[in-house]
Amino acid sequence: MSSPSTSTTVTTSEADALKASIFQRLHPRSYLERFLAEGVRPDGRDLEEWRTIEFNVGSISTANGSALVRLGQTTIVCGIKAEIAEPDLDCEEEGFLVPNIDLPALCSPKFKPGPPSEEAQVLSERLNQALFQGPSPIVSRKTLCIEPGKAVWVLYIDATVINYDGNAFDAAVIAMVCALRNATLPYATYDPETNRTICTRPNTNPDKPAKQIRIEMDNGRLKLPLTFSFGIVHYSSPDANPSLILPDPTSFEEPLLETAVTVILDSTGKLVGVEQTGASVPLTGTLVGSTGYEDVTSRCITLAKKRFEALGDVRQRIQMISG
């Protein structure tokens, strides 16, 4: 007696999806260009469309401040831990700010277990420059002083990428800014007789309340910068198609970009700086979305300011965060 045969039926849509997945893996560049030629990106966005931003604060009870941010599918959690240390001899009234970002293997197959990758170290340095060391630092180190020459606060600002889908820098900036707005420091006093710093546990003594980390002001507003990252794509046949600027690139798009440009704006929308990584780009050229010849950097700044205005509700919510 023969056993019944087993057959597997594959629908046309499943077969097409499988073919597209194989083509994407074998020819990612062509896969991307075919989408862009139709005026859409592989994740379904329009060419100049940004992903949505979601965040909440205070989810880590053991941290002095915390925030969880989602930029599309990219998800980052940031926690701030405060410790007391002696200041440097040449900066006796200044505390320390130590930002760091971790790209663990669990967030994406592109990252491997082990010590911090070069990409993570570069991101950490960029975050330090954008938020704390650049021309417009958001926290004055002098506000972290407890007793000059004796005791200061050290803030460890640690961001961990839970899910990586590109543009971790923009998401990490928002996460660190929100965590700083949420953070509080215990009431601390230095006792010269015992040479010790005494901290009062929060919510135990109304006469010694915890204090929120002081954010610098800029024209009457809290100095809370935002960053806007772009990818520059040059088609394989430049004579047939113009170059293209892609805002908020995904993890699939990032390896296919010739150049990445990041625009930093302050809380009033004023330009703070522009970063460029990767291959150099022509100063002028025909760009999709522009009229005629336009400077690549100027186009990115224009798009960043347009996005800045569209994020008015998000910026207002960040301004209103408290510890």
C-alpha positions in Angstrom: 0.0 0.0 0.0 1.5 3.2 -1.1 1.8 6.1 1.3 0.1 9.4 0.5 2.3 11.9 -1.2 3.0 15.3 0.4 3.0 18.4 -1.7 3.8 22.0 -0.9 2.0 24.8 -2.7 3.7 28.1 -3.1 1.5 31.1 -4.1 2.6 33.5 -6.7 3.0 36.3 -4.2 5.2 34.1 -2.0 7.3 33.2 -5.0 7.7 36.8 -6.0 8.6 37.8 -2.4 11.3 35.1 -2.4 12.7 36.2 -5.7 12.8 39.8 -4.4 14.6 38.7 -1.2 17.2 36.8 -3.1 17.7 39.7 -5.6 18.1 42.1 -2.6 20.8 39.9 -1.1 22.7 39.3 -4.3 22.4 42.7 -5.9 21.6 45.3 -3.2 22.7 48.3 -5.2 20.5 47.4 -8.2 17.7 46.6 -5.8 17.9 50.1 -4.2 18.2 51.9 -7.5 15.1 50.2 -8.9 13.1 51.5 -6.0 14.5 55.0 -6.1 13.8 55.1 -9.9 10.1 54.7 -9.0 10.3 57.5 -6.4 10.0 55.3 -3.4 12.4 53.8 -0.9 12.7 50.0 0.0 10.9 50.6 3.3 7.9 52.3 1.6 8.8 55.9 2.4 8.9 58.7 -0.2 12.3 59.9 -1.2 12.4 62.8 1.3 10.3 61.2 4.0 11.5 60.8 7.6 10.6 58.1 10.0 8.5 58.8 13.1 10.0 59.5 16.5 8.6 58.1 19.7 10.1 58.4 23.2 9.3 58.0 26.9 11.4 58.8 30.0 12.0 57.4 33.5 11.7 53.7 32.6 14.9 52.7 34.4 14.3 53.1 38.1 17.9 52.4 39.1 19.3 55.2 37.0 19.4 58.9 37.8 17.7 59.5 34.5 16.7 57.5 31.5 14.9 57.6 28.2 13.8 55.1 25.5 13.7 56.4 21.9 12.4 54.8 18.7 13.3 56.2 15.3 11.4 54.0 13.0 12.6 50.5 13.9 15.9 51.8 15.5 15.4 51.6 19.3 17.8 53.0 21.9 17.7 53.1 25.6 19.8 55.6 27.5 20.5 55.7 31.2 22.5 58.2 33.3 24.4 57.2 36.4 26.0 59.8 38.7 29.0 59.3 40.8 31.2 61.6 42.9 34.9 62.1 42.2 37.7 64.6 42.7 38.1 67.2 40.0 41.1 67.6 37.8 43.8 69.9 39.3 43.6 72.4 36.4 39.7 72.4 36.4 38.8 72.4 40.1 35.2 73.6 39.6 34.3 71.4 36.7 32.7 67.9 36.8 32.8 65.2 34.1 30.4 64.1 31.3 31.1 60.7 29.8 28.8 59.8 26.9 29.0 56.3 25.4 27.0 54.2 23.0 27.0 50.4 22.8 26.2 48.5 19.6 25.7 44.9 21.0 25.4 41.8 18.8 21.8 41.4 19.8 20.7 44.6 18.0 21.8 43.6 14.5 23.6 40.8 12.7 26.2 43.3 11.5 27.7 43.7 14.9 29.8 41.0 16.6 30.3 40.1 20.3 33.4 41.5 22.0 34.9 44.9 22.8 33.4 48.1 21.5 33.5 48.2 17.7 35.2 51.1 15.8 31.8 52.3 14.7 30.6 52.5 18.4 33.8 54.4 19.4 33.3 56.9 16.5 29.6 57.4 17.4 30.6 58.0 21.1 33.1 60.7 20.1 30.6 62.3 17.7 28.0 62.4 20.4 30.5 64.0 22.8 31.4 66.7 20.3 27.8 67.4 19.3 26.4 67.7 22.9 29.2 68.5 25.3 32.5 69.5 23.6 31.4 71.4 20.5 30.6 75.1 20.0 27.3 74.8 21.9 27.5 72.4 24.9 24.2 71.8 26.5 25.5 71.2 30.1 28.1 73.4 31.8 30.6 71.3 33.7 30.8 73.9 36.4 27.2 73.1 37.3 28.4 69.7 38.4 30.7 71.0 41.1 29.9 70.1 44.7 33.0 71.7 46.3 35.7 73.3 44.3 38.9 71.2 44.3 37.3 68.5 46.5 34.2 66.9 44.9 32.3 67.0 41.6 29.7 64.9 39.9 30.6 62.5 37.1 27.7 61.7 34.8 28.0 58.4 32.8 25.6 58.8 29.9 25.3 55.3 28.5 23.1 54.5 25.4 22.5 51.0 24.2 21.0 50.2 20.8 18.3 47.5 21.3 17.4 47.3 17.7 19.5 48.7 14.8 17.8 49.9 11.6 20.1 52.7 10.7 20.7 56.3 11.8 21.7 55.5 15.3 23.3 58.9 15.7 20.1 61.0 15.4 18.3 58.6 17.7 21.1 58.6 20.3 21.2 62.4 20.4 17.4 62.5 21.2 17.9 59.7 23.8 20.7 61.4 25.6 19.0 64.8 25.6 15.7 63.3 27.0 17.7 61.3 29.6 19.5 64.5 30.7 16.1 66.3 31.0 14.8 63.4 33.1 17.9 63.1 35.4 18.1 64.4 39.0 21.1 64.5 41.4 20.8 64.0 45.1 21.4 66.9 47.5 25.1 66.8 48.2 27.3 68.7 50.6 31.0 68.5 51.4 32.2 68.1 55.0 35.7 69.5 55.3 36.2 68.0 58.8 35.7 64.4 57.6 36.8 65.1 54.0 33.7 63.4 52.8 30.7 64.3 50.6 27.3 63.5 52.2 24.3 62.8 49.9 20.7 62.9 51.0 18.5 60.2 49.5 15.8 61.8 47.3 12.4 62.4 48.7 13.5 61.8 52.3 14.1 65.4 53.4 12.1 68.3 52.0 14.8 70.7 53.1 17.3 68.9 51.0 15.6 68.2 47.7 17.2 66.5 44.7 18.0 68.9 41.8 17.5 68.5 38.1 20.6 68.7 35.9 20.9 72.3 34.6 20.6 72.6 30.9 22.1 75.7 29.4 19.8 78.4 27.9 19.8 79.8 24.4 17.7 82.9 23.7 15.3 82.0 26.5 15.0 78.4 25.5 16.7 75.3 26.8 19.7 74.4 24.7 18.5 71.1 23.3 20.0 70.5 19.8 18.7 68.0 17.2 20.7 66.3 14.5 19.5 65.4 11.0 21.4 62.8 9.0 21.3 62.2 5.2 22.8 59.8 2.8 24.1 60.7 -0.7 23.4 58.2 -3.5 25.1 58.4 -6.9 23.4 56.2 -9.5 25.5 53.7 -11.4 24.6 55.6 -14.6 25.0 59.3 -13.6 24.2 60.4 -17.2 20.7 58.9 -16.9 19.8 59.8 -13.3 20.8 62.6 -10.9 22.3 62.2 -7.5 20.0 61.7 -4.6 19.8 62.8 -1.0 18.1 60.3 1.3 17.1 61.7 4.8 17.2 59.3 7.7 18.8 56.3 6.0 18.0 52.7 7.1 20.5 49.9 7.9 19.9 48.6 4.4 20.6 51.9 2.7 23.6 52.9 4.8 26.2 50.5 3.3 25.2 51.7 -0.2 25.8 55.4 0.5 28.8 57.1 -0.9 28.6 60.0 1.6 26.7 60.7 4.9 26.0 64.3 5.9 24.7 65.3 9.4 23.3 68.8 10.1 23.2 70.0 13.7 20.6 72.6 14.7 20.1 74.3 18.1 16.8 74.7 19.9 16.0 77.8 17.8 16.7 76.1 14.5 20.0 77.9 14.0 22.8 76.0 12.3 25.4 74.8 14.7 27.5 72.6 12.4 27.7 70.1 9.5 29.5 66.8 9.5 30.5 64.8 6.5 31.8 61.2 6.4 32.7 59.0 3.5 33.6 60.0 0.0 33.6 63.6 -1.0 30.7 64.9 -3.0 30.5 67.5 -5.7 29.7 70.9 -4.4 27.0 71.4 -7.1 24.9 69.1 -9.2 21.4 68.2 -10.2 19.6 66.8 -7.1 16.3 65.1 -7.0 13.8 67.4 -5.3 15.8 70.6 -6.1 15.5 73.0 -9.0 18.6 73.0 -11.3 22.0 73.1 -9.7 22.2 73.3 -5.9 24.9 72.9 -3.3 24.6 69.5 -1.6 25.3 70.9 1.8 22.8 73.7 1.3 20.1 71.2 0.2 20.7 69.1 3.4 20.5 72.2 5.6 17.2 73.2 3.9 15.7 69.8 4.4 16.9 69.7 8.0 15.3 73.0 8.8 12.1 71.9 7.2 12.1 68.7 9.4 13.0 70.8 12.4 9.8 72.8 12.0 7.7 69.7 11.5 9.0 68.4 14.8 7.5 71.2 16.8 5.4 68.9 18.9 8.4 66.6 19.7 10.6 69.5 20.6 7.9 70.9 22.9 7.6 67.6 24.7 11.3 67.4 25.2 11.4 70.9 26.6 8.7 69.9 29.1 10.4 66.7 30.4 11.2 66.9 34.1 12.9 64.6 36.6 
